[in-house]
Amino acid sequence: EEVLHELLGLRPRLKLTVWGNHWQKRCTSARVKQFIKGEPLVGDSYAKAICAARINLALLSGKVQGASCGDETTTRTYEIPACGGFMLHERSPELLQLYREGEEVACFSSPQELAEKIDYYLAHPEERGAMARAGHVRCVPVYSYDNRMAEILHWHELRQGEARK
């Protein structure tokens, strides 16, 4: 919410649509509230919304009590490129291990950088399209749920083997 609030302060004429859990109940920013459309989109509706958007934002959750750090990826990290959408993602070390910045994903680290990247990519649809296609090629099928689960299970198997030593 803070990132979107600051973004809308920098770009008050920006057309924004926010879908998702609890936004209507928890949002305290009047700037952001006017763009909230409802509960999460799922299935085909979600994929259609991603494809219809010129820019899809992938925002991360901050650190919560008891966690060592905040999110570095989300389901959107995989779903947006899997659907063929252009993704503008909050920069994180884990994200940069998954995608090549400037080729497969566009990134930002501050609301100011986010606003600048939105301006740039709205003005460069060919580049946006090429990056969306490259992100899709990177993501599908490498980051499928089956492949990601196999990677997680392999990681746990390695840890169990180390614990037995």
C-alpha positions as CSV (number, residue, x, y, z in Angstrom):
1,E,0.0,0.0,0.0
2,E,2.8,2.4,0.8
3,V,4.5,1.9,-2.5
4,L,1.2,2.4,-4.4
5,H,0.4,5.5,-2.3
6,E,3.8,7.1,-3.1
7,L,3.5,6.1,-6.7
8,L,0.1,7.8,-7.1
9,G,1.6,10.9,-5.4
10,L,4.3,11.0,-8.1
11,R,1.9,10.1,-10.9
12,P,-1.6,11.2,-9.9
13,R,-3.1,10.6,-13.4
14,L,-1.9,7.0,-13.6
15,K,-4.6,4.5,-14.4
16,L,-4.3,1.7,-11.9
17,T,-6.4,-1.3,-11.0
18,V,-5.9,-3.2,-7.8
19,W,-7.4,-6.7,-7.2
20,G,-6.7,-8.9,-4.3
21,N,-7.4,-10.2,-0.8
22,H,-8.3,-7.7,1.9
23,W,-7.5,-4.6,0.0
24,Q,-11.0,-3.1,0.5
25,K,-11.0,-3.8,4.2
26,R,-7.4,-3.0,5.1
27,C,-6.4,-0.1,2.8
28,T,-6.0,3.2,4.6
29,S,-4.8,5.3,1.7
30,A,-7.5,7.4,0.0
31,R,-5.3,7.6,-3.0
32,V,-5.1,3.8,-3.4
33,K,-8.7,3.0,-2.3
34,Q,-10.2,4.6,-5.4
35,F,-8.4,2.0,-7.6
36,I,-9.4,-1.1,-5.7
37,K,-11.7,-3.2,-7.8
38,G,-12.4,-6.2,-5.6
39,E,-11.5,-9.6,-4.5
40,P,-8.7,-11.6,-6.1
41,L,-9.2,-12.8,-9.7
42,V,-8.7,-16.5,-10.2
43,G,-8.3,-18.9,-13.1
44,D,-9.1,-17.6,-16.5
45,S,-10.1,-14.2,-15.2
46,Y,-6.7,-13.8,-13.6
47,A,-4.8,-14.8,-16.7
48,K,-7.0,-12.5,-18.9
49,A,-6.4,-9.6,-16.5
50,I,-2.6,-10.2,-16.7
51,C,-2.7,-10.3,-20.5
52,A,-4.9,-7.2,-20.7
53,A,-2.6,-5.0,-18.5
54,R,0.2,-3.1,-20.2
55,I,2.2,-3.4,-17.0
56,N,1.7,-5.9,-14.1
57,L,3.3,-4.9,-10.8
58,A,4.8,-7.6,-8.6
59,L,5.0,-6.0,-5.1
60,L,6.5,-7.8,-2.2
61,S,5.3,-8.1,1.4
62,G,7.5,-6.6,4.1
63,K,9.0,-8.5,7.0
64,V,6.4,-9.9,9.4
65,Q,6.9,-10.6,13.1
66,G,9.1,-13.8,13.5
67,A,10.4,-13.8,9.9
68,S,14.1,-13.2,9.2
69,C,13.3,-11.0,6.1
70,G,10.4,-10.0,3.9
71,D,9.4,-11.7,0.7
72,E,11.8,-11.8,-2.2
73,T,9.4,-13.5,-4.6
74,T,5.6,-14.1,-4.7
75,T,3.3,-16.3,-6.8
76,R,3.1,-13.3,-9.2
77,T,6.8,-13.7,-9.8
78,Y,5.9,-16.8,-11.8
79,E,2.3,-16.3,-12.8
80,I,2.7,-13.0,-14.6
81,P,5.4,-14.2,-17.1
82,A,3.7,-17.7,-17.3
83,C,0.6,-15.9,-18.7
84,G,2.8,-13.8,-21.0
85,G,2.4,-10.5,-19.2
86,F,4.9,-7.8,-18.8
87,M,6.2,-7.8,-15.2
88,L,7.6,-4.8,-13.3
89,H,8.9,-6.4,-10.1
90,E,10.3,-5.1,-6.9
91,R,14.0,-5.9,-7.1
92,S,15.3,-8.6,-4.8
93,P,18.4,-11.0,-4.7
94,E,16.2,-14.0,-5.2
95,L,14.3,-12.5,-8.2
96,L,17.6,-11.7,-9.9
97,Q,18.6,-15.4,-9.6
98,L,15.5,-16.3,-11.5
99,Y,15.3,-13.7,-14.2
100,R,17.7,-11.4,-16.1
101,E,16.9,-7.8,-15.3
102,G,16.3,-5.6,-18.3
103,E,15.8,-8.7,-20.5
104,E,13.2,-10.9,-18.9
105,V,11.9,-8.6,-16.2
106,A,11.9,-5.0,-15.3
107,C,12.7,-4.1,-11.7
108,F,12.5,-1.2,-9.2
109,S,13.7,-0.5,-5.7
110,S,11.8,2.7,-4.8
111,P,8.5,4.4,-5.7
112,Q,10.5,7.0,-7.7
113,E,12.2,4.3,-9.8
114,L,8.9,2.6,-10.2
115,A,7.3,5.8,-11.6
116,E,10.2,6.3,-14.0
117,K,10.0,2.7,-15.2
118,I,6.3,2.9,-15.7
119,D,6.8,6.1,-17.8
120,Y,9.5,4.4,-19.8
121,Y,7.7,1.1,-20.5
122,L,4.4,2.8,-21.4
123,A,6.3,4.8,-24.0
124,H,8.1,1.7,-25.3
125,P,5.5,-1.0,-26.1
126,E,7.9,-3.0,-28.4
127,E,10.5,-3.3,-25.7
128,R,7.7,-4.2,-23.2
129,G,6.5,-6.9,-25.5
130,A,9.9,-8.3,-26.1
131,M,10.6,-8.5,-22.4
132,A,7.3,-10.2,-21.7
133,R,8.0,-12.8,-24.3
134,A,11.5,-13.4,-22.9
135,G,10.1,-13.7,-19.4
136,H,7.6,-16.2,-20.6
137,V,10.3,-18.3,-22.3
138,R,12.3,-18.2,-19.1
139,C,9.4,-19.2,-16.9
140,V,7.6,-21.9,-18.9
141,P,8.1,-24.7,-18.2
142,V,11.2,-24.2,-16.0
143,Y,9.3,-22.5,-13.1
144,S,6.1,-24.7,-13.3
145,Y,4.6,-25.8,-10.0
146,D,5.9,-29.4,-10.7
147,N,9.4,-28.2,-11.3
148,R,9.4,-25.8,-8.4
149,M,8.1,-28.6,-6.1
150,A,10.8,-31.0,-7.3
151,E,13.4,-28.4,-6.5
152,I,12.0,-27.9,-3.0
153,L,11.9,-31.6,-2.3
154,H,15.5,-32.0,-3.6
155,W,16.6,-29.3,-1.3
156,H,15.0,-31.0,1.7
157,E,16.5,-34.4,0.7
158,L,19.9,-32.8,0.6
159,R,19.4,-31.3,4.1
160,Q,18.2,-34.6,5.5
161,G,21.3,-36.3,4.1
162,E,23.5,-33.6,5.7
163,A,21.7,-34.1,9.0
164,R,22.4,-37.8,9.0
165,K,26.1,-37.3,8.7
